[in-house]
């Protein structure tokens, strides 16, 4: 971090405008950290040096998948909500592009900051780039090397047109360099999702969710009833009724030894209804949870089963065993240094991995480099320095 951030500027004029785009659950947690870092940067400067504009595309429209996260994380109310809603990939991407263009024209930001790998990310980046606005990609360079994943396409395309690439782990730099990225655009800063987790962990510890689910006594008193947590949302897992059925059969087997708490994603809920799935006694299907409640649920879990990339990271930071229900992961550091195991989709492997944790436990692993709660500050300082250097260059040329 630059030492001069503690010095007051000579002017109170706003010098830099960053427009941040959110659209899905993981985006909210990342933008929360960035918004906090901008506020901290401005306070250190003693003036609003950076103006922040937040655009919510409305890609996730369910209240518990969207509004609750803004409330829990105290993210500033979005300046714009595009209210795109759930559509096919092509229609959703196109609709976001149509609706964000007039916002960019009106706001004329210096940077458009996008996070992760959802449709909102690539759509906003593409429009900004065509308008000559610099694009910042937070969580760049992650690769599953599986082009059947829509997220992989979004990652590659967004990285290809971004002006600044902020990475969470060293493998991402290798991926970007292999694809021909300019090394000067790559910044290893850590993980903004972990910034948010560390900031809110103490508050999450006070969540009443365990007593609400009767997993402990009233007001959180008493011994916690052992349980695991399941999340499923990837189309590759939930859209195929046969694959979804096989996964749920494995979960049913695990639930005979340990209760499985399953906050059901709206997409998954609809697919389960289509397959006429009837939950067995040990599977507790509940509505989606807010950030703090879900964080508390993960903290106390024996292990987590998931197909989510973000949860692989969160469990690593928490030291909670994670079984990833996928054949690949774009976050290899969660395996090499964290608590994550890639178990695939084979019933026997899923069950065996769960039984191994129950019978033998899971040793604590390390925390990846720079996952220290300061990634967003590094991002904001890097953008500020980039902007000041670019501005100085223009003045010199003129």
Number of C-alpha atoms within 10 A of each C-alpha: 11 9 6 10 15 13 10 14 15 8 11 12 11 12 15 17 18 24 22 23 25 30 29 24 20 21 26 25 24 24 27 22 26 27 21 18 21 22 20 14 21 19 15 17 19 16 17 20 22 19 16 18 20 21 20 24 28 20 25 20 16 15 11 18 22 21 16 18 23 21 13 16 20 12 18 15 14 16 12 15 17 18 16 21 16 14 11 9 12 9 12 19 20 15 19 25 21 15 16 23 14 11 16 19 11 9 12 16 21 18 22 25 27 29 28 26 26 23 25 29 28 27 22 28 28 17 19 25 17 10 13 10 19 20 26 27 26 30 25 30 30 26 21 16 12 14 12 10 13 16 19 19 18 19 24 20 16 28 26 15 20 25 19 24 29 28 25 26 24 16 16 24 22 14 16 23 13 9 13 10 20 12 11 9 13 20 18 20 24 26 26 30 28 26 24 23 22 18 13 16 15 12 14 20 16 14 18 18 21 21 16 13 12 13 17 18 15 12 13 17 10 11 9 15 14 15 22 23 22 22 20 21 18 19 14 14 20 20 17 12 16 12 15 21 17 15 19 19 16 19 23 20 16 20 19 13 14 20 20 25 21 18 19 20 19 15 15 20 17 13 18 19 10 11 13 10 14 10 13 15 11 18 24 18 15 12 12 19 18 20 24 24 19 16 23 20 22 24 18 18 20 19 27 25 25 20 24 17 15 18 21 29 26 22 23 25 22 21 21 24 27 35 24 24 25 18 13 16 22 16 21 22 22 26 17 13 15 25 27 27 20 21 22 16 18 15 16 12 15 22 17 14 16 26 15 11 16 14 9 8 13 16 11 14 19 14 18 20 15 15 20 16 18 20 25 28 23 20 26 21 17 18 18 19 13 13 17 14 12 12 13 12 11 10 9 8 7 6
